[in-house]
Amino acid sequence: MARSAKPDTNTPALPATYEEALAELEQLVGRMESGALPLDQLSTSYARGAQLLQFCRTRLEAVEQQVKLLEDGQLKRWDEA
């Protein structure tokens, strides 16, 4: 029987808003670009950045769907899209 992977309890929770995620992502990129991060932190930072980027993309896609619905004369909450 295959063992299921345990969730990583060291991974920080995703931010509550797009703006918070974007701010964290910008700070993370700045630290990575500075070249001051050790290799192991660089790897962890890259993984967190990918997570934040996916979160932002998902939020943007939801808002884009809401705009499309509004253009069609239908109103639907963005988090239901």
N, CA, C and O of each residue as an XYZ file, in Angstrom:
324
protein
N       0.848     -1.170      0.000
C       0.000      0.000      0.000
C       0.892      1.231      0.000
O       1.817      1.332      0.806
N       0.616      2.166     -0.902
C       1.412      3.380     -0.998
C       1.060      4.333      0.140
O      -0.106      4.493      0.502
N       2.076      4.948      0.684
C       1.861      5.916      1.752
C       1.557      7.274      1.136
O       2.180      7.672      0.152
N       0.611      7.970      1.712
C       0.303      9.301      1.210
C       1.320     10.291      1.743
O       1.838     10.145      2.850
N       1.591     11.294      0.938
C       2.547     12.318      1.352
C       1.935     13.164      2.461
O       0.759     13.524      2.412
N       2.741     13.470      3.447
C       2.279     14.328      4.536
C       2.343     15.782      4.069
O       3.268     16.162      3.351
N       1.372     16.589      4.470
C       1.446     18.009      4.101
C       2.644     18.668      4.762
O       3.012     18.324      5.885
N       3.249     19.615      4.061
C       4.398     20.335      4.581
C       3.914     21.394      5.561
O       3.321     22.396      5.163
N       4.169     21.164      6.837
C       3.700     22.103      7.856
C       4.595     23.331      7.944
O       4.253     24.282      8.648
N       5.729     23.341      7.251
C       6.631     24.488      7.260
C       6.265     25.520      6.205
O       6.805     26.627      6.218
N       5.365     25.187      5.295
C       4.966     26.105      4.245
C       4.006     27.139      4.811
O       2.974     26.786      5.381
N       4.347     28.425      4.652
C       3.442     29.461      5.162
C       2.119     29.451      4.405
O       2.055     29.077      3.234
N       1.078     29.867      5.094
C      -0.241     29.943      4.462
C      -0.221     31.005      3.381
O       0.577     31.942      3.421
N      -1.102     30.846      2.424
C      -1.219     31.855      1.371
C      -1.844     33.122      1.937
O      -2.662     33.056      2.854
N      -1.467     34.258      1.403
C      -2.061     35.527      1.862
C      -3.561     35.544      1.604
O      -4.078     34.765      0.803
N      -4.242     36.435      2.288
C      -5.693     36.532      2.151
C      -6.106     37.269      0.882
O      -7.193     37.036      0.353
N      -5.244     38.156      0.394
C      -5.622     38.964     -0.763
C      -4.555     38.914     -1.845
O      -3.407     38.538     -1.608
N      -4.975     39.304     -3.034
C      -4.064     39.420     -4.170
C      -2.949     40.418     -3.857
O      -1.776     40.162     -4.129
N      -3.335     41.565     -3.278
C      -2.365     42.620     -2.986
C      -1.293     42.151     -2.002
O      -0.116     42.476     -2.161
N      -1.697     41.393     -0.993
C      -0.733     40.863     -0.030
C       0.208     39.868     -0.700
O       1.412     39.874     -0.443
N      -0.338     39.021     -1.551
C       0.477     38.037     -2.252
C       1.463     38.719     -3.189
O       2.627     38.325     -3.268
N       1.004     39.732     -3.892
C       1.867     40.458     -4.810
C       2.992     41.170     -4.060
O       4.138     41.161     -4.511
N       2.677     41.782     -2.926
C       3.695     42.463     -2.127
C       4.746     41.470     -1.632
O       5.944     41.749     -1.685
N       4.295     40.316     -1.152
C       5.246     39.301     -0.684
C       6.109     38.804     -1.836
O       7.315     38.615     -1.684
N       5.481     38.596     -2.986
C       6.212     38.126     -4.165
C       7.264     39.145     -4.593
O       8.390     38.770     -4.921
N       6.911     40.415     -4.593
C       7.871     41.458     -4.968
C       9.051     41.507     -3.999
O      10.194     41.669     -4.426
N       8.785     41.369     -2.704
C       9.860     41.346     -1.714
C      10.761     40.132     -1.916
O      11.985     40.226     -1.823
N      10.141     39.006     -2.190
C      10.870     37.764     -2.403
C      11.779     37.866     -3.617
O      12.942     37.464     -3.565
N      11.257     38.396     -4.696
C      12.049     38.560     -5.918
C      13.219     39.507     -5.663
O      14.331     39.262     -6.131
N      12.972     40.580     -4.928
C      14.040     41.514     -4.595
C      15.174     40.852     -3.832
O      16.348     41.082     -4.124
N      14.817     40.028     -2.851
C      15.847     39.315     -2.076
C      16.599     38.319     -2.950
O      17.815     38.169     -2.832
N      15.860     37.639     -3.830
C      16.506     36.661     -4.707
C      17.450     37.351     -5.691
O      18.551     36.861     -5.944
N      17.026     38.476     -6.238
C      17.851     39.191     -7.203
C      19.074     39.831     -6.564
O      20.060     40.101     -7.250
N      19.023     40.077     -5.260
C      20.160     40.699     -4.584
C      21.375     39.777     -4.546
O      22.510     40.234     -4.408
N      21.125     38.483     -4.667
C      22.219     37.521     -4.633
C      22.723     37.227     -3.230
O      23.748     36.566     -3.069
N      22.026     37.703     -2.227
C      22.479     37.545     -0.843
C      21.931     36.294     -0.162
O      22.334     35.975      0.956
N      21.019     35.581     -0.822
C      20.425     34.404     -0.182
C      21.319     33.179     -0.363
O      21.848     32.955     -1.452
N      21.493     32.385      0.695
C      22.203     31.114      0.552
C      21.414     30.173     -0.373
O      20.210     30.344     -0.562
N      22.089     29.207     -0.930
C      21.484     28.321     -1.920
C      20.225     27.628     -1.414
O      19.239     27.555     -2.147
N      20.226     27.115     -0.182
C      19.042     26.423      0.324
C      17.864     27.377      0.480
O      16.724     26.990      0.223
N      18.115     28.613      0.896
C      17.035     29.595      0.995
C      16.564     30.040     -0.379
O      15.391     30.362     -0.565
N      17.467     30.059     -1.331
C      17.098     30.418     -2.692
C      16.109     29.402     -3.255
O      15.131     29.773     -3.904
N      16.364     28.138     -3.005
C      15.469     27.077     -3.464
C      14.097     27.188     -2.806
O      13.071     27.072     -3.477
N      14.079     27.411     -1.503
C      12.827     27.569     -0.769
C      12.085     28.812     -1.238
O      10.863     28.796     -1.384
N      12.826     29.885     -1.471
C      12.219     31.135     -1.934
C      11.620     30.969     -3.324
O      10.555     31.513     -3.615
N      12.296     30.229     -4.169
C      11.783     29.979     -5.512
C      10.454     29.219     -5.444
O       9.505     29.549     -6.156
N      10.396     28.206     -4.585
C       9.173     27.420     -4.435
C       8.035     28.293     -3.896
O       6.902     28.189     -4.364
N       8.327     29.144     -2.925
C       7.306     30.045     -2.376
C       6.854     31.038     -3.446
O       5.665     31.338     -3.562
N       7.802     31.539     -4.218
C       7.465     32.459     -5.300
C       6.541     31.820     -6.316
O       5.599     32.459     -6.786
N       6.795     30.575     -6.659
C       5.928     29.857     -7.602
C       4.526     29.701     -7.017
O       3.533     29.827     -7.733
N       4.450     29.430     -5.729
C       3.162     29.297     -5.043
C       2.401     30.627     -5.062
O       1.205     30.657     -5.353
N       3.090     31.713     -4.754
C       2.458     33.029     -4.757
C       2.032     33.441     -6.163
O       0.967     34.031     -6.349
N       2.858     33.129     -7.140
C       2.524     33.461     -8.524
C       1.261     32.725     -8.966
O       0.400     33.309     -9.626
N       1.148     31.460     -8.609
C      -0.050     30.699     -8.960
C      -1.286     31.277     -8.277
O      -2.353     31.360     -8.885
N      -1.143     31.673     -7.018
C      -2.238     32.304     -6.280
C      -2.692     33.572     -6.994
O      -3.888     33.781     -7.198
N      -1.734     34.419     -7.376
C      -2.066     35.668     -8.071
C      -2.738     35.398     -9.408
O      -3.722     36.052     -9.752
N      -2.218     34.445    -10.159
C      -2.817     34.112    -11.457
C      -4.255     33.628    -11.295
O      -5.133     34.000    -12.073
N      -4.490     32.802    -10.283
C      -5.837     32.288    -10.038
C      -6.795     33.422     -9.710
O      -7.921     33.451    -10.207
N      -6.354     34.355     -8.876
C      -7.203     35.506     -8.528
C      -7.480     36.367     -9.756
O      -8.612     36.798     -9.971
N      -6.459     36.616    -10.554
C      -6.644     37.428    -11.762
C      -7.598     36.758    -12.747
O      -8.436     37.422    -13.358
N      -7.468     35.451    -12.896
C      -8.373     34.725    -13.795
C      -9.812     34.807    -13.295
O     -10.739     34.932    -14.096
N     -10.007     34.738    -11.983
C     -11.355     34.837    -11.421
C     -11.955     36.207    -11.701
O     -13.129     36.312    -12.057
N     -11.157     37.254    -11.543
C     -11.639     38.603    -11.811
C     -11.926     38.771    -13.303
O     -12.910     39.405    -13.682
N     -11.076     38.208    -14.135
C     -11.303     38.269    -15.580
C     -12.627     37.599    -15.952
O     -13.363     38.106    -16.798
N     -12.922     36.487    -15.337
C     -14.196     35.803    -15.591
C     -15.371     36.664    -15.134
O     -16.408     36.703    -15.796
N     -15.211     37.350    -14.009
C     -16.276     38.228    -13.519
C     -16.519     39.362    -14.506
O     -17.669     39.709    -14.778
N     -15.463     39.935    -15.037
C     -15.605     41.015    -16.021
C     -16.333     40.501    -17.253
O     -17.199     41.192    -17.791
N     -15.999     39.309    -17.703
C     -16.681     38.727    -18.862
C     -18.167     38.553    -18.579
O     -19.002     38.821    -19.444
N     -18.499     38.107    -17.373
C     -19.902     37.945    -17.013
C     -20.617     39.288    -16.974
O     -21.762     39.402    -17.413
N     -19.938     40.303    -16.448
C     -20.529     41.640    -16.400
C     -20.760     42.182    -17.805
O     -21.767     42.842    -18.063
N     -19.838     41.908    -18.700
C     -19.987     42.353    -20.079
C     -21.179     41.672    -20.749
O     -21.791     42.230    -21.660
N     -21.500     40.476    -20.295
C     -22.648     39.737    -20.838
C     -23.941     40.096    -20.115
O     -24.988     39.515    -20.403
N     -23.886     41.044    -19.184
C     -25.073     41.475    -18.463
C     -25.450     40.581    -17.299
O     -26.572     40.655    -16.799
N     -24.525     39.732    -16.859
C     -24.793     38.842    -15.738
C     -23.891     39.248    -14.584
O     -22.729     39.592    -14.797
N     -24.405     39.211    -13.389
C     -23.610     39.545    -12.220
C     -23.435     38.302    -11.370
O     -24.409     37.648    -10.998
N     -22.175     37.978    -11.065
C     -21.866     36.812    -10.263
C     -20.641     37.149     -9.417
O     -19.700     37.766     -9.917
N     -20.636     36.759     -8.158
C     -19.483     37.041     -7.293
C     -18.217     36.430     -7.895
O     -18.247     35.331     -8.450
N     -17.109     37.158     -7.776
C     -15.867     36.694     -8.400
C     -15.353     35.399     -7.798
O     -14.708     34.620     -8.499
N     -15.615     35.142     -6.528
C     -15.114     33.922     -5.924
C     -15.981     32.711     -6.271
O     -15.657     31.589     -5.881
N     -17.070     32.923     -6.994
C     -17.888     31.816     -7.474
C     -17.520     31.443     -8.905
O     -17.989     30.428     -9.420
N     -16.697     32.243     -9.543
C     -16.340     32.010    -10.948
C     -15.435     30.811    -11.071
O     -15.027     30.456    -12.176
